[in-house]
């Protein structure tokens, strides 16, 4: 008998039997389709007419592809003295400046760069209490609707930035990484400040929607294409205490499984992530060093769930539909029917990915399971 989506997800995360792996697209913050034209092209290929039906992607696309996940919640933004728009960009609530570069908003201003600790202490950081309460009520209303009126796996957007990524953005990567080595006391003060903000958001956020969700997310990139940003010992000393406290605090308000997103090569970091409380790792970025699906499955397949794996750097950009389907079959064959894997692109879809290749991920999965049923 076919499993329900939520049964399938629970068995996936607890490494039980699944009739097929979970399908995700636009069901977590790292599998969104960022290009409106690509979404329009998908509708045309799938024979969908009319205006969008709402959501992060037209609901009819998700239904056509038999997607199991739906995203809820949001990223609440407090009132801030820093927030402003300017020609070609904007400044966010943290004072980080963005400018439009090559079709994307890139960071062009690091407000804490070069400051000493006394200047940093005086900086006007945003306050969690300046987020209107009605924002959380709106999140809860949407999550409740999905929980009560649908059978989908409900995934919560992470409501705050990670401590490390925010440090890199506010100081600049070069400045902040140097401080991690030479001024750890400054870094710890900054992380304590950010953790306090995180907790100020986490409590009302998960009190509002925590009972309605099956999975929640966080994001903080710890790796480059070839390795980690810092040594494992430095990570354990500086980042792990704050990361594990964030996860434990989140789990005190919800029974949802905790998914963490980090790009890059983080193979050696995985045992520490598990110790910190991560249940699901996103993504499998197959082009990064030591992040091959076979290696991850063999080493940690019974301890961690992997979400992603369909390469967005080369395969989905340059591959053919048949090559995409072949890669999908390979990864589904690898993980079998024992759970531990969620099928999705390795990251958000940008405008260089043909719509046909996105559809091919899920067509390929259905063909794979259809062939299994036929004994092929």
N, C-alpha and C positions, 0 to 999 in steps of 0.2 A: 504494500500500500504506500502511496506517495506521502511523504512527510509534509507537515505544514512548514511554512517558512521559519517560524519561530522555533519549532522543534529542531529543524535542520541547523539553525544557528547555534542553539544550545549544545547540540551534539558536536558541532564543528569546534566550538571553543573548549569543550571538555574532552575532545579527542575520542568521541564515540562514533558509531556507525552513522553515515549519511548516505542517502540515496543519490545525491549529487552535491557538489560543492556550492556554497552560496555565491550568487552573482551580485556584483556591486557596480554601479555607475552613478555618480552624483549622490551617493549615499554617505559620503564622508567628505570632509573639506579638501582632501587631496585627490579626489577622483572627479572633480567638476569639469565640465566642458566650458572653456573660457571664451570661446569664439562663437558669436551669435550666428555667423554664416555657417559654421560647421553644424550647429543644431538645425538650421534650416535645411541644409543638405541632407541630414539624416531623416528629417520628416519627408522630404521628397522621395528618397530611396525606399522608405518604409510605407509610402502611399498614404501619408497622413496629411489631410487638408485642414484649412481653417486656422484661426488664431490659437496661440498657445493656451493650454488649459491651466497654466500656473505651475508653481513650484520652482525648484532649482533648474529643472529641465522639464519640458513639456511632458506631463504625466503619461500621455499616450505613447511616447517613445519608450518610457520605462516599462510600460505594460507590454508593448510589442516585444521587447527584449527579455521579458520575464525577470526583471530585476527584483531582488529580494529586499533591498535596503531602501530606507527613506530617511532623509536628513531633517533634523529639527533643531530647535534652539537658535542661537546666534551669538554674535560677538558684541556684547553691550559696551557702548562707548560713553564714558562720563563727560560732563561738561568740563572744559579745560581752557585755561588762558592761552594755550598754545595753538588751538585749532584755528586754521584759516585756509582759505583758498588763495592761490596766487597764479599769475599767468604761467600756464604749462605745468601746473602741479598743485600741491597742497602740503600743509603741515598738519600732522596728526596730534592726538591728545597728549602724546609723550614729548612733542617738540621735534619729532623726526621729520625731515623734509623730503618730499618725493617730487620727482620731475618725470615727465613723459619722455621716455627714451626708447626708440625703436618699437613703439606700440605698447610698451609696458611702463608702469610707474616704478622707477628705480630710486633707491635712497641716494640723495645727493647732499644731505645735511645731517651730521651727527652732533646733536646738541651738547653732549658731554665731552667731546673730544678735547684732550689737552687740559681738562680741569683738574685742579688738585682736590683733595678730599674735603677741605673746608668749603670750596665752591660747590662741590657735588651735594654736600649736605644742605646747602641753601637753595638748591634747585627746586622749583615748584613741580613736584611730581603729581600726576593725576590721582584722585581719590575715589575709591570704590563707592563710597557713600554718595557720590555725586551722580550715580546712575539712577534714573527714575525707576521707582518700584513697578510702574505699569509695564515696563519692558519685560520684566520677569513674568508677569501675569500673561502677557501675550505669548511668550514662549510656552508657558504651561498649557494655554488653550490649544495651541497647535499640536503639542506632544500628546495631550489627552485625546484629541480627535483621532490622531493616527493610532493610538493605543486601543481605543474603543471601537473605531469604525473600520479598521483595516486589519489585514493579517501580516503586514510588513514588519521587518526587523527595524526598530527605531534607533537611530544613531544620533547622538547629540554632538553638535558643533562644540569645539572647545571654546570656553568663554574668556580666555586670557592667554597672553603670550607666555612662552617659556623664559626662564631666567637667563639662560645663556644667549639665546637669539636676541633677546631684548638688549642685553649688554653689548653685543656686537653691533646692533643697529644704533644704539645711543652713543657709544664711544667710537664706533668704527672698528672693523675687524682687527686691523693691525694694532690700534691703540689698546683694545680690550684684551687681546691675546697676550700682548706684552705685560699688561697689568696682572693677568692670571699668573704669570711667572715671577714678576718683580714686585707687585703690590697686592698680594693675596688678601691683605686686610681691607683694601678698598673694594675688591671684588666681593668679599663676604658681606661687607656693609650694604653694598648694592643689592646682592641676592636677598638679604634679609628684608630690605625695603620692598622688593618685588614680591617676595613670598607673602608679605603682609597684605599687599594689594590683591594677590591671587586669592588668598583666603577670604578677603572682603567681597570678592565676586562669587567665589565657589559656593559659599553658604546659601545666599539667597537664590542662586541659579539652580542648584540641585535640590533645594527645598521645594522649588517651584515645579520642576519637571523630572526629578530623579526617579519617581515612582513609575513613570510612564516609558522609560527608555530601557533598551537592552544592552546598549554599548555607548560609551562616551569616549571622547578623543582628546588628545593633546598634541602639540607640535613643538619641536625644538630640534633643529638640525645639529647633530653631533659629528657628522662625518663629511669628508671631501670625497672625490671620486676614487682616491687611492688609499685613504686611511682616515683616522680620527683627527680632529682639530688639535687635540692635546693628548698627552700620555694617559694611559688607563689609570695610573696612580693619581695624577692630577685630577682627573674626572671624579674619582672616588673621594678625593679630599674636598674638592670645591663644589661640585655640582650634585653628586648623588644624594647628600643629606637633604638638600632643598627639593630635589625631584621626588625622592621617596616620601617626604612629608606632604608634598602637594597631592600625591596619589592617595596616601592614607587618609588625608583630610577629605578628598573627593569621595572615597569609598565609604566614609562615615555617613554620607547623605544619600547614597544610592547603591543598589545591588548590581548595577550595570557593570559589565566587563570593561576593562580599561585598555583602550588602544592608544599607542603612541606612534607618532610619525617622526622619523628622522631620515633624511636623505643620506646618501653616501655609504662608504665602506665602514660598517660598525660591527663586523663579525666578532671581534675580540671583546666588544662591549656587551654582547648579548647576555652573558650570565649576570652582569651587574644590573642590566635593565630588568631582568626577571626578579632579582633580589629587591629592586625598588618597587615592584608591584605591577609591572607591565604584563598584561595578559595577551595582547595582540600587537605585533610589530608591523608597521606600515612604513615603506613598502618593501617588497623584494625588488631591489634595483639591480637587475641582472648585469648591467654594464659596469657596475662598481666592483672594485677588487674584493674578492672573497665573498661576494654576495650571490653566487650561483645558487639557484634553487636546490640543486642536488646536495650541495654542501650544507646548506641551512637545514634541509629536511633530515639529513643523516645525523647531524650534530644536535639539533634542538627540536626536531619534529614532534617529540612527545612532551615537550616542556613549554612550547610557545606556539601561538597561532600566527601565520603569515598572511598578509593582506596585500595583494598587488601582483607583481611578477611579469606582467605583459609590458615589455620595454617600450617606453615613450621617447627614448633618445634616438634609436635607430629603426627598430622593427616597425613600429606603427607609423613612423614618418616615411620610410623608404621601402618597406616591405610590400609584397603583394598580398591580396586577400588570402590566397592559399598558404603563403608563408605565415601569416598571422594565425590562421586556423591550425596549422601544424604546430606552432609554438604553444597554442592553447591545449591541444591534445597532449603534448609532451608534459606540460605541468600538471594537467589533470591526471594523467597516467601515473606521474610521480607520487602524488598525494593520495591517490586511490579513494577508497570509501571510508577512510578512518578519520575524516575531519582534519582540522589543523590548517585549513587553507581557505581563503576567500578570493575568488577570481575577480580581478579588476585591472585596469591600467596601472602602471607603476607610479603615475603621478597625474596631475591635472592635464587635460587635453588642450594643447595650444593650437594656433591656427595653421601649423604645418602638418597636422595629421588629417588625412583624408577621411571623410565621413564613412566611406565604405569599410575602412579598416577597423573603425570602432564597432560597427555592426558585426564585422567578421569575428570579433572576440566571442560574441554570444551565439552567433550562428555556428561557429566552430565547436563551442561547448555542447550545444544541442545535438550536433552531428556526432560528436564523440560519444555522448550517452546513448544516442539512438543506435549507434553501431555496437555498443556494449550490450544493449538489450537484444540485438539480432545475433550476438555472438561473433561479430566480425573482429 
